[in-house]
Amino acid sequence: MAAPFHFEHSIPFSPENAAEILRSIPTLPGVFALHGPREEDQPYLTRAADLRRRVTRILAPPDSQSKRLNLRTRVARIDYTITGSEFESTFTLYHAAATIFGLDEARRCLRLRTPFFLRFTAENAYPRVYSTNRLSKRALDNFYGPFPSRAAADRYCDAVLDLFKLRRCYEDLAPYPEHPGCVYQEMKKCLAPCNQACTPEGAAAYTAEAAAVKHFFDTRGESMIVDIGLEREEASSAMEFEKAAALHTQWHKVKAAQAFADELVQPIPKLRAVILQKSAQPLSPGCPTSDGLSSDVGIPPPFDSSTGTDSAAVFLLQSGCIIGPARLSTLGVRAVKEQTSVGSSLFAQPLMLAAVPLTEETQPSSLLSSRSEAERPASPGTTSDSSAAALSPELRAATLIASLEEQASTPSAGATQPDIATLSDHLSLLRRWYYRPEKQRTGEVFFPKAEGSFPKAEGSFPNTEGGNKGAWPIRRILNGAARMALGDPKPIAETNRDQAQRNPEDEAQKPTRTKTLHPNRPDVERTVPAAPKRYRSRKSNSLTIPAPTTENHE
């Protein structure tokens, strides 16, 4: 479990000073709790898109004709925490409800249900795969997910099992010769270990088949895709085109099965991702606070510059549990807000800017020239690692993610290791946010680079000391943080080149040109507006041949 939750701000409330107290509450999204005068009173806990408007609606003077909930005479204290996104509000509300009411009540209030997974029964002598939403702490390595629904998990399971000959029966298998078998045995889609159809050599073949299925789930089909691709290339090089065509058909079947699983589908211990959300807006100095403690899991911002409108909220998904939020400053990452959303334009993309030192002791050439020099221990006359991370956006992001990973591996004082109930709740919150339609899902998610598929470039920033885990895409995370802080670029405005040459407002301010017709003739002389000057195009300079006309010569 995470550390006990504490609200960021606390205000005593009294009906006599209600107007002044309500004006001090910001008009920002967040989570608030209304406490009674006694400790045993159950608080009113909820979230709101506008804290002041929602609290005012509950604590305003009651109307005699209204049946709206009013707690004006029963509230003695207002606690609230400002959030920056719906994801952060839901996560904060869950921790607050778990601290105040307990995990069971928090799960009931937020309607959290354990998502569905695919379980590989490796402990069985004849393993099989099935969908379930019951987690087992001893076999978390064999759970693959989460999926948006049970139907999605079953579709992926059926598509994968169609590529192998693994059993699909639900019984605790005890093979004997008189076993009736099933239809999959008749369809040649199962090795039929139930009626001892597989000999000792066949039993070894079933074990190898089960290992291949587990390897497929571990790599989301990439292992089979690579093997079939290599065999196809060898058959094509050997002029065996029929075999290459059959392998190509099988390759498409594997790709179709792989499409049923999203990138999030991984073994639970390997569920790792960085989630970016909009950061909560800071309050002006002088706003009341409770104990000076940060919200949620108690992570203080690593750098002072990270608390502001130019920062993004970072959540870390580690082994299925969500850690955060932590504030990632976009200082040094410039994103053009008014630029077009053309992806091919270099000017429209966020840029990395080297910070300018403010003191003579700072030497950016020695700090930013290479990673090895940036990681050297601090010595007199040089900057420390924290100041180097504050100067370099990449080092700052890598340090922040490393601090979240360290907190996930070493819980704070008073916190225990996450149990199955907390893990299930975090996975449910993740499933609810991740599997929304893209137009309704706010924020961005970044997964670590796959092991072995991405070469490690010079100057990259690994997230761990060991090499077992993939490195984080630091540049993409910084660009996403800039988009969260500054918003997406505006689309390009359509312009008409013909009208762009002449501005109607400029022409209206210009004096109207006139000309005199029939001068010095009093009877017919008059002044008329002159026609605008016409510019000859390049086509008019070329020689044009008039079209032939039909004339009557009679």
C-alpha positions in Angstrom: 0.0 0.0 0.0 1.0 3.6 -0.5 1.8 6.0 2.3 -1.2 7.6 4.1 -2.9 10.3 2.1 -2.8 14.0 3.2 -4.7 16.9 1.7 -2.6 19.8 0.5 -4.8 22.6 1.9 -7.1 22.8 4.9 -9.4 25.7 5.8 -11.6 26.0 8.9 -15.2 26.8 8.0 -17.9 28.8 9.9 -21.2 30.0 8.5 -20.5 33.6 9.7 -17.5 33.9 7.4 -18.7 31.6 4.7 -18.5 34.2 1.9 -14.8 35.1 2.6 -13.8 31.5 3.1 -15.5 30.3 -0.2 -13.8 33.1 -2.1 -10.4 31.8 -1.0 -11.0 28.4 -2.6 -9.5 28.3 -6.2 -11.6 27.8 -9.3 -9.5 24.7 -10.3 -10.2 21.0 -10.5 -9.4 18.9 -7.5 -10.6 16.6 -4.7 -12.1 18.0 -1.5 -13.5 16.6 1.8 -16.0 18.4 4.1 -15.4 17.4 7.8 -17.8 17.8 10.6 -17.0 19.2 14.1 -16.5 15.8 15.6 -13.8 13.3 14.7 -16.3 10.4 14.4 -18.3 12.3 11.8 -18.0 10.8 8.3 -16.7 13.4 5.9 -18.2 14.2 2.5 -15.6 13.3 -0.1 -15.8 13.9 -3.9 -14.0 15.5 -6.8 -15.0 18.5 -8.8 -13.9 20.3 -12.0 -14.3 23.6 -10.2 -13.7 23.5 -6.5 -15.1 26.8 -5.6 -18.4 26.3 -7.6 -18.9 22.8 -6.2 -18.2 23.7 -2.5 -20.3 26.9 -2.8 -23.2 24.9 -4.1 -23.1 22.7 -1.0 -22.2 25.4 1.6 -24.3 28.3 0.3 -27.4 29.5 2.3 -30.1 27.0 1.7 -33.2 27.8 -0.4 -36.5 26.9 1.1 -37.9 25.6 -2.2 -34.8 23.5 -3.1 -34.1 19.9 -2.3 -30.4 20.2 -3.1 -27.9 18.8 -0.5 -26.8 21.5 1.9 -24.2 21.0 4.7 -23.7 24.6 5.7 -24.4 24.0 9.4 -22.6 20.6 9.6 -19.2 21.4 8.2 -16.3 22.6 10.4 -13.3 22.1 8.0 -12.6 22.0 4.3 -9.7 20.0 3.0 -8.8 20.0 -0.7 -6.1 19.1 -3.1 -5.7 20.6 -6.6 -5.3 18.3 -9.5 -4.4 18.9 -13.1 -6.3 16.1 -15.0 -9.2 13.7 -14.7 -6.7 10.8 -14.3 -5.0 12.5 -11.4 -8.4 13.4 -9.8 -9.5 9.8 -9.9 -6.2 8.6 -8.5 -6.2 11.1 -5.7 -9.9 10.4 -4.9 -9.0 6.7 -4.6 -6.1 7.3 -2.2 -8.2 9.7 -0.1 -11.1 7.3 0.1 -8.8 4.4 1.0 -7.3 6.4 3.8 -10.6 7.7 5.2 -13.0 4.9 4.6 -10.8 1.9 3.8 -10.0 -0.1 0.6 -13.3 -1.9 0.4 -15.3 1.3 0.6 -13.0 3.1 -1.9 -13.4 0.2 -4.3 -17.1 0.3 -4.0 -17.4 4.1 -4.4 -15.2 4.2 -7.5 -16.8 1.0 -8.9 -13.4 -0.7 -9.4 -13.5 -4.2 -10.9 -10.4 -6.4 -11.5 -9.7 -6.4 -15.2 -9.4 -9.7 -17.1 -6.1 -11.4 -17.8 -4.9 -14.5 -19.6 -3.4 -17.0 -17.2 -0.9 -19.7 -18.3 -1.0 -22.6 -15.9 2.7 -23.4 -15.8 2.4 -25.3 -12.5 0.2 -27.9 -14.2 1.7 -31.0 -15.8 -0.2 -30.2 -19.0 -0.4 -26.4 -19.1 -3.3 -24.5 -20.7 -4.4 -20.9 -21.1 -7.7 -19.3 -20.0 -9.1 -15.9 -19.2 -9.7 -14.9 -15.6 -10.0 -11.8 -13.3 -8.7 -13.6 -10.1 -5.1 -12.7 -9.4 -2.8 -15.0 -7.6 0.3 -13.6 -5.9 2.3 -16.8 -6.4 1.8 -16.8 -10.2 1.8 -13.2 -11.3 4.5 -14.0 -13.8 1.9 -16.1 -15.7 -0.8 -13.4 -15.9 -0.9 -11.4 -19.2 -3.0 -8.3 -19.5 -4.9 -6.2 -18.7 -7.6 -6.5 -21.4 -10.5 -4.1 -21.8 -13.0 -6.9 -21.4 -13.3 -10.7 -21.1 -14.4 -10.9 -24.7 -11.2 -9.2 -25.8 -9.1 -11.6 -23.7 -11.0 -14.6 -25.2 -10.5 -13.4 -28.7 -6.7 -13.0 -28.2 -6.5 -16.4 -26.5 -8.4 -18.2 -29.3 -6.3 -16.5 -32.0 -3.1 -17.5 -30.3 -4.2 -21.1 -29.6 -5.2 -21.5 -33.3 -1.4 -21.2 -34.0 -0.5 -24.0 -31.6 -1.7 -27.4 -30.5 -2.3 -26.7 -26.8 -5.3 -28.2 -25.0 -8.3 -26.1 -24.3 -10.2 -28.3 -21.9 -10.9 -27.0 -18.3 -10.6 -30.3 -16.4 -7.8 -31.2 -14.1 -6.3 -33.6 -16.6 -5.6 -37.2 -15.5 -4.7 -39.1 -18.8 -6.0 -42.6 -19.4 -6.6 -44.6 -22.6 -10.4 -44.6 -22.4 -10.7 -40.8 -22.3 -13.3 -39.7 -24.9 -11.2 -36.8 -26.0 -12.7 -33.7 -27.6 -13.5 -32.1 -31.0 -10.1 -30.3 -31.1 -8.4 -33.7 -31.2 -10.5 -34.7 -34.2 -9.6 -31.3 -35.9 -5.9 -31.9 -35.3 -5.7 -28.8 -33.1 -4.6 -30.5 -29.9 -1.9 -33.1 -29.1 -4.5 -34.9 -27.0 -2.7 -35.7 -23.8 -6.0 -36.7 -22.2 -6.1 -40.2 -23.7 -2.4 -40.8 -23.7 -2.3 -40.2 -27.5 1.1 -38.6 -27.0 3.8 -41.0 -26.3 6.8 -40.2 -24.1 8.2 -38.4 -27.1 4.8 -36.8 -27.6 4.9 -35.6 -23.9 8.1 -33.9 -24.6 6.6 -32.4 -27.7 3.6 -31.1 -25.6 6.1 -29.5 -23.1 7.9 -27.9 -26.0 4.6 -26.7 -27.4 3.7 -25.2 -24.1 7.0 -23.4 -23.8 6.5 -22.0 -27.3 3.1 -20.6 -26.3 4.5 -19.0 -23.1 7.3 -17.5 -25.2 4.7 -16.1 -27.6 2.8 -14.4 -24.7 6.0 -13.1 -23.2 7.1 -11.3 -26.4 3.6 -10.6 -27.8 4.3 -12.7 -30.8 7.6 -11.1 -31.8 9.6 -14.3 -31.3 7.4 -16.2 -33.8 7.3 -13.3 -36.2 11.1 -13.2 -36.4 11.4 -17.0 -36.8 8.9 -17.2 -39.6 10.4 -14.2 -41.3 13.9 -15.8 -41.3 12.5 -19.1 -42.6 10.7 -17.3 -45.3 13.8 -15.5 -46.4 15.8 -18.7 -46.5 13.1 -20.5 -48.5 12.9 -17.6 -50.9 16.7 -17.6 -51.3 16.7 -21.3 -52.0 14.1 -20.8 -54.8 11.4 -22.7 -52.7 8.6 -20.4 -53.5 5.8 -22.7 -52.4 7.3 -23.0 -49.0 7.9 -19.3 -48.9 4.3 -18.6 -49.8 3.0 -20.9 -47.1 5.3 -19.2 -44.5 4.1 -15.8 -45.7 0.5 -16.9 -45.1 1.4 -18.2 -41.6 3.2 -14.9 -41.0 0.0 -13.0 -41.7 -1.9 -15.3 -39.3 0.5 -14.5 -36.6 0.3 -10.8 -37.3 -3.5 -11.0 -37.1 -3.4 -12.8 -33.8 -0.8 -10.2 -32.5 -3.2 -7.4 -33.4 -5.7 -8.6 -30.8 -3.4 -7.6 -27.9 -2.5 -4.0 -27.2 1.0 -2.9 -26.3 -0.1 -2.7 -22.6 -0.6 -6.5 -22.6 2.4 -7.8 -20.7 3.2 -10.0 -17.7 2.2 -8.2 -14.6 5.8 -7.9 -13.2 6.9 -6.4 -16.5 4.1 -3.8 -16.7 6.1 -0.6 -16.9 5.1 2.7 -18.4 5.3 6.5 -17.9 2.0 8.3 -18.0 2.0 12.1 -18.6 -0.8 14.3 -17.5 -1.4 18.1 -17.2 0.1 19.4 -14.1 -1.9 21.1 -11.4 -1.7 24.9 -11.5 0.2 26.4 -8.5 -1.6 28.6 -6.1 -0.5 32.1 -5.2 1.7 32.5 -2.1 -0.2 32.7 1.2 -2.7 30.0 0.4 -3.5 27.9 3.5 -1.9 24.4 3.6 -2.4 21.6 6.0 1.0 20.1 7.0 3.1 21.1 4.0 2.9 17.5 2.7 2.5 16.7 -0.9 -0.5 14.8 -2.2 -0.9 11.1 -3.0 2.4 9.3 -2.3 4.3 12.1 -0.8 6.8 12.7 -3.6 8.4 16.2 -3.4 9.3 17.9 -6.6 13.0 17.2 -7.4 13.6 20.7 -8.5 12.2 24.1 -7.5 11.5 25.0 -11.1 9.1 22.1 -11.6 6.2 23.7 -9.8 4.6 25.9 -12.4 2.4 26.1 -15.4 5.4 24.9 -17.5 5.5 21.4 -16.0 3.7 18.1 -16.5 2.6 15.5 -14.0 4.5 12.2 -14.3 3.0 8.8 -13.1 5.1 5.7 -13.2 3.5 2.3 -13.8 5.9 -0.3 -12.2 4.9 -3.9 -11.9 1.2 -3.0 -12.2 1.2 -0.3 -9.5 1.0 3.4 -10.1 3.4 5.8 -8.4 3.1 9.5 -8.6 2.5 12.2 -9.4 5.8 14.0 -9.7 6.3 17.3 -11.5 8.5 17.3 -14.6 9.6 20.8 -15.6 9.8 21.7 -19.3 12.5 24.3 -18.7 14.8 24.0 -21.7 12.2 22.4 -24.0 10.7 24.9 -26.2 7.4 24.0 -28.0 5.9 26.4 -30.5 2.3 27.0 -29.4 1.1 29.0 -32.3 2.8 26.9 -34.9 1.0 24.5 -37.3 0.4 20.9 -36.6 2.4 19.7 -39.6 4.4 16.8 -38.5 7.2 17.2 -41.1 8.0 20.7 -40.1 11.1 20.9 -37.9 10.0 24.3 -36.5 6.7 22.8 -35.2 8.5 20.2 -33.1 9.7 20.8 -29.5 13.4 21.8 -29.3 16.1 21.0 -26.7 17.8 24.2 -25.6 21.0 24.3 -23.6 20.7 26.3 -20.4 22.8 29.4 -20.0 24.8 29.4 -16.7 24.1 32.2 -14.3 27.3 31.9 -12.2 30.9 31.8 -13.1 31.4 28.5 -11.4 28.9 26.7 -13.7 30.7 25.2 -16.8 28.1 23.9 -19.2 30.8 22.6 -21.6 32.0 20.1 -18.9 28.4 19.3 -17.8 26.7 18.8 -21.1 29.6 17.5 -23.3 29.1 13.9 -22.3 27.2 11.7 -19.9 30.2 10.4 -18.1 31.3 13.9 -17.1 27.8 14.7 -16.0 27.7 11.7 -13.7 31.1 12.5 -12.0 31.0 13.2 -8.2 30.9 16.8 -7.3 34.1 18.5 -6.5 35.0 22.0 -5.3 34.6 24.5 -8.1 32.2 22.3 -10.2 28.5 21.8 -10.1 26.8 18.8 -8.5 24.7 16.1 -10.3 21.5 17.8 -9.1 22.4 21.1 -10.7 23.5 19.3 -13.9 20.1 17.6 -14.0 18.4 21.0 -13.4 20.3 22.4 -16.4 19.8 19.5 -18.8 16.2 18.5 -19.7 17.3 14.9 -20.4 19.1 14.4 -17.2 16.3 16.0 -15.3 13.7 13.6 -16.8 16.0 10.6 -16.2 16.6 11.6 -12.6 12.9 12.1 -11.9 12.0 8.7 -13.4 14.9 7.0 -11.5 13.5 8.6 -8.2 10.1 7.2 -8.9 11.6 3.7 -9.6 13.6 3.9 -6.4 10.4 4.7 -4.5 8.6 1.8 -6.1 11.4 -0.6 -5.1 11.9 0.8 -1.6 8.6 1.9 0.0 8.6 4.8 2.3 8.3 4.5 6.1 4.9 3.2 7.2 4.1 1.6 3.9 4.1 -2.0 3.0 4.5 -3.9 -0.2 1.5 -3.7 -2.5 -0.9 -6.5 -1.9 -3.2 -8.1 -4.4 -6.2 -5.8 -3.6 -4.2 -2.6 -4.2 -2.6 -4.1 -7.3 -6.1 -5.0 -8.6 -7.3 -1.4 -7.9 -4.4 0.2 -9.7 -4.8 -2.1 -12.7 -8.5 -1.2 -12.8 -7.8 2.5 -12.7 -5.2 2.0 -15.5 -7.6 -0.1 -17.6 -10.4 2.5 -17.2 -8.1 5.3 -18.5 -6.1 3.4 -21.1 -8.8 1.7 -23.1 -10.9 4.8 -23.6 -11.2 6.1 -27.2 -8.3 8.3 -28.2 -10.5 11.4 -28.4 -11.7 10.9 -24.9 -8.4 9.9 -23.3 -6.4 12.8 -22.0 -2.6 12.5 -21.5 0.0 10.3 -23.1 1.7 7.0 -22.2 5.2 5.9 -23.0 6.5 2.3 -22.8 10.2 1.4 -22.4 12.1 0.4 -25.4 11.9 -3.3 -26.2 15.0 -5.3 -25.2 17.2 -5.9 -28.2 14.9 -4.2 -30.8 16.3 -0.7 -30.3 20.1 -0.1 -30.4 21.4 1.9 -27.6 22.5 5.2 -28.9 25.4 7.2 -27.6 24.3 9.6 -24.9 21.2 7.6 -24.0 20.0 7.6 -20.4 19.2 4.2 -19.0 16.6 4.0 -16.2 18.4 1.3 -14.2 21.9 0.3 -13.3 21.4 -3.2 -14.7 20.8 -4.0 -18.3 17.8 -6.4 -17.9 15.2 -3.7 -18.5 14.7 -1.5 -21.5 15.7 2.2 -21.5 13.0 4.9 -21.4 12.5 7.1 -24.5 13.6 10.3 -22.8 13.3 12.5 -25.8 9.8 11.4 -26.5 8.8 11.8 -22.9 10.2 15.4 -22.9 8.3 16.2 -26.1 5.1 14.8 -24.5 5.7 16.8 -21.4 6.0 20.0 -23.5 2.7 19.1 -25.2 1.0 18.6 -21.9 2.3 21.9 -20.5 1.8 24.1 -23.6 -0.9 22.2 -25.5 -1.0 20.8 -29.0 0.0 23.1 -31.9 -2.8 24.9 -33.6 -3.8 23.7 -37.0 -2.8 25.7 -40.0 -5.2 28.3 -41.2 -6.4 28.1 -44.8 -5.2 31.0 -46.8 -6.4 32.2 -50.3 -3.4 33.4 -52.3 -5.5 35.6 -54.6 -7.1 37.4 -51.7 -3.8 37.5 -49.7 -2.3 39.9 -52.2 -5.1 42.4 -51.6 -6.2 43.3 -48.0 -9.7 44.8 -48.0 -9.0 46.8 -44.9 -5.9 48.4 -46.4 -7.8 49.2 -49.6 -10.6 50.8 -47.6 -8.1 53.2 -45.9 -6.5 54.2 -49.2 -8.0 57.2 -51.0 -10.2 56.4 -53.9 -8.7 57.2 -57.3 -10.8 59.1 -59.7 -10.6 60.2 -63.3 -12.3 62.9 -65.3 -14.2 62.1 -68.4 -14.5 64.6 -71.3 -12.5 67.5 -69.6 -13.2 71.1 -70.5 -16.7 70.2 -71.9 -19.3 71.6 -69.4 -22.2 69.6 -70.8 -20.6 66.1 -70.6 -17.7 66.5 -68.2 -17.9 64.2 -65.1 -15.7 62.5 -62.5 -15.9 58.8 -62.0 -13.8 56.3 -59.8 -10.9 54.8 -61.6 -10.8 51.1 -62.1 -8.1 49.2 -60.1 -4.8 48.6 -61.8 -4.5 45.2 -63.3 -1.2 43.4 -63.2 -0.3 41.4 -66.3 0.6 37.8 -65.6 3.4 35.9 -67.2 0.9 34.1 -69.4 -0.1 37.3 -71.0 3.5 37.9 -72.2 3.4 34.8 -74.3 2.1 34.8 -77.8 -1.5 33.9 -78.0 -3.3 32.9 -81.2 -6.9 34.1 -81.4 -9.5 31.5 -82.0 -10.9 31.5 -85.5 -14.2 33.3 -86.0 -16.9 32.6 -88.6 -17.7 35.7 -90.7 -20.5 36.1 -93.2 -18.9 37.5 -96.4 -22.2 37.8 -98.3 
